[in-house]
Amino acid sequence: MTVTTGPVMGEPLPIELANATYAVRGHLQDGLETTEQLAFWLEQVRSRLPLPPSDADLRDVNQQDLATARELRDAIRALAGAAVDRTAPPQPALDALNGCVRTAPSWRELRWADAPSAEARNDARPITAALADIAELAVDLFAGPALADLRACHAPGCVLFFLKDHPRREWCSAGCGNRARVARHYQRTKA
């Protein structure tokens, strides 16, 4: 069975999660419909998590994890949309994001093997901790300087968000940029 979750394009994790709602040929797709899709998505991004879940943890993803991930994704999408539109965010989205952060408080501990290092720690279930880490990264995104670079893709039919990392970037991907140019060309030549 092939599992699809939407594009994972190297954006910050909160944006990657938000982009698990994506469009195919103008139709919205939900990349987090099943626990298998959530486990697959977490597997794709786990190397970027402070406390990456193990393979066994990913096999234990349950319906509550899925509901939490979907609520967090929808909250991040609502907050990103409000930020891009420069409008006040909906209070339920703020509440959902902050509630997810509170589910798994984390701390750092000093470890000293060959050399001193700091290790992230958390007492929550690994999937709960991963989602809480993404929520905390979203707090940093929305409250930090990166917010000024948050964009919605301008390509026709695209619903993805991205951080503008180049002054001329207006699309989430080269494919969307090409579709936008083709659509503009079509509009000019059809008249």
Beta strands, then each sheet from edge to edge (+ up, - down):
strand 1: 21-24
strand 2: 27-30
strand 3: 106-112
strand 4: 116-122
strand 5: 150-152
strand 6: 161-163
sheet 1: 1+ 2-
sheet 2: 3+ 4-
sheet 3: 5+ 6-
end
